[in-house]
Every structure is written in structure tokens, then in C-alpha cells.
């Protein structure tokens, strides 16, 4: 029986060693998996933070562009109101119908020329604001396309 007990003890000892080695290997694999998952999460987190910062920048640029356009539109409205009041003042001071007609014709001719210039200015402001917002997106798309190619 001693040989049988020794054989059983040897099998049990071998099973314990094998189980211990397998447990250590599983632990090593689990640690590698956790480390890789942590690294992947950090990369994803960094990319998300970068994207968030870029979006904030774009929203700020869009807001600033809209503010500039609004201020320009208010400036245009003020110019129109001032020109209208000046024309009314001149019209009230007119002595003859011909002079009144002349004042009206000058007012409308001036307004037409001014409207064309104002439309060009507003168009330039809008193009610049749109370019400021779209340019970073285009650059990222080009950068991504080059990285993929």
C-alpha cells in the first residue's frame, strides 16, 4: 500500500503543480488582457477629448461668425435708418415739387448703390464665417483620408 499511496501522492502533487501552473498562466493572460483593455480605453478617451475640444473650437468659431454677421446687419440697418431720416429731413425742407422729386431720386439711387455694397460685405462676412467653421473639418477629413490611403 505504500507504493499505492506514494503513487497517489505523486499524482496529487503533480495535479496540484499543474493546477497551480495553469492558474498562474490564466492570471498572466488576464493581466495582459486588462493592460491591453486599459491602453485601448486610454486611446479612445484621448481621441474623444480631442474631438470634444475641436467641436468646442468649431462651435466658438461659428458663434463668433454669427455675432460678426449680426453686428454687420445691425450696422446696415443703422445706415439705412440714418439715410432715411436724412432724406425725410431734406424732403420736408424742399421748396418745390421738382426739388422734392430730385431728393427722392437721389435717395433711391444712393440706396441702390449702398445696398449692392452692403450685400457684397455681408456675403464676404458669411463666406468667411462658413470657411472658418468648415476648414477644420475639411482638414481632418483630408488628414484621415491620407492616413487610410
C-alpha atoms as one frame of an Amber mdcrd trajectory, in Angstrom:
protein
   0.000   0.000   0.000   2.824   2.367   0.474   3.596   2.255  -3.176  -0.015
   2.876  -3.956  -0.088   5.767  -1.512   3.149   7.089  -2.922   1.740   6.857
  -6.437  -1.463   8.624  -5.379   0.556  11.263  -3.556   2.681  11.712  -6.668
  -0.418  12.087  -8.865  -1.976  14.541  -6.408   1.264  16.510  -6.194   1.541
  16.576  -9.997  -2.131  17.667 -10.269  -1.521  20.434  -7.720   1.542  21.654
  -9.599  -0.325  21.545 -12.916  -3.297  23.378 -11.423  -1.017  25.967  -9.877
   0.844  26.498 -13.195  -2.453  26.740 -15.092  -3.760  29.256 -12.556  -0.617
  31.355 -12.919  -0.919  31.239 -16.723  -4.589  32.258 -16.573  -3.656  35.101
 -14.206  -0.902  36.259 -16.619  -3.313  36.176 -19.571  -5.922  38.082 -17.567
  -3.357  40.744 -16.620  -2.315  41.097 -20.264  -5.974  41.455 -21.269  -6.597
  44.084 -18.594  -3.471  46.007 -19.599  -4.468  45.991 -23.293  -8.047  46.996
 -22.451  -6.738  49.879 -20.309  -4.430  51.055 -23.095  -7.275  50.886 -25.624
  -9.570  52.801 -23.284  -6.929  55.489 -22.784  -6.515  55.855 -26.557 -10.291
  56.085 -27.066 -10.592  58.556 -24.200  -7.810  60.724 -25.622  -9.442  60.701
 -29.072 -12.809  61.634 -27.549 -11.261  64.523 -25.610  -9.509  65.775 -28.741
 -12.735  65.557 -30.749 -14.625  67.362 -27.994 -12.062  70.164 -27.889 -12.199
  70.520 -31.673 -16.006  70.638 -31.628 -15.910  73.310 -28.936 -13.499  75.310
 -31.068 -15.760  74.955 -34.094 -18.853  75.986 -32.133 -16.977  79.013 -30.798
 -15.906  79.965 -34.311 -19.467  79.527 -35.591 -20.834  81.663 -32.750 -18.229
  84.369 -33.345 -19.008  84.362 -37.062 -22.734  84.653 -36.389 -22.060  87.518
 -33.981 -19.994  89.367 -36.601 -22.719  88.873 -39.196 -25.386  90.111 -36.772
 -23.326  93.182 -35.913 -22.816  93.888 -39.612 -26.574  93.524 -40.215 -27.250
  95.986 -37.381 -24.739  98.378 -38.916 -26.555  98.093 -42.256 -29.913  98.749
 -40.579 -28.491 101.828 -38.818 -27.091 103.170 -42.101 -30.487 102.647 -43.748
 -32.344 104.366 -40.930 -29.912 107.300 -40.900 -30.190 107.684 -44.685 -33.983
 107.507 -44.492 -34.163 110.172 -41.792 -31.757 112.422 -43.693 -33.834 112.040
 -46.865 -37.041 112.833 -44.952 -35.439 115.902 -43.405 -34.336 117.080 -46.865
 -37.745 116.253 -48.332 -39.543 118.284 -45.686 -37.184 121.210 -46.362 -37.834
 121.055 -50.137 -39.326 124.246 -51.561 -40.685 122.899 -54.840 -42.044 119.595
 -56.133 -39.088 119.339 -58.545 -36.653 119.678 -55.644 -38.630 117.018 -53.705
 -38.529 114.704 -56.729 -34.793 115.307 -57.063 -34.230 114.473 -53.366 -36.278
 111.276 -53.712 -34.418 110.189 -56.857 -31.037 110.831 -55.191 -32.128 108.923
 -52.095 -33.213 105.827 -54.060 -30.165 105.886 -56.329 -27.900 106.131 -53.270
 -29.809 103.364 -51.502 -29.451 101.080 -54.520 -25.685 101.624 -54.693 -25.394
 101.205 -50.935 -27.496  98.007 -50.981 -25.179  96.451 -53.558 -22.114  97.280
 -51.436 -23.837  96.062 -48.258 -24.839  92.789 -49.910 -21.247  92.215 -51.004
 -19.963  92.971 -47.497 -22.489  90.655 -45.845 -21.689  87.950 -48.391 -17.976
  88.272 -47.595 -18.675  88.058 -43.842 -20.854  84.977 -44.329 -18.288  83.255
 -46.568 -15.524  83.923 -44.056 -17.631  82.656 -41.148 -18.554  79.500 -43.082
 -14.929  78.950 -44.117 -13.763  79.325 -40.509 -16.183  76.604 -39.427 -15.755
  74.231 -42.380 -11.966  74.472 -42.845 -11.038  72.412 -39.724 -13.491  69.682
 -40.755 -12.013  69.557 -44.264  -8.500  69.383 -42.840  -9.437  66.478 -40.560
 -11.106  64.635 -43.446  -8.022  65.124 -45.641  -5.743  64.004 -42.807  -7.891
  60.910 -42.224  -8.007  60.119 -45.938  -4.208  60.349 -46.214  -3.782  58.168
 -43.110  -6.096  55.500 -44.512  -4.530  55.533 -48.002
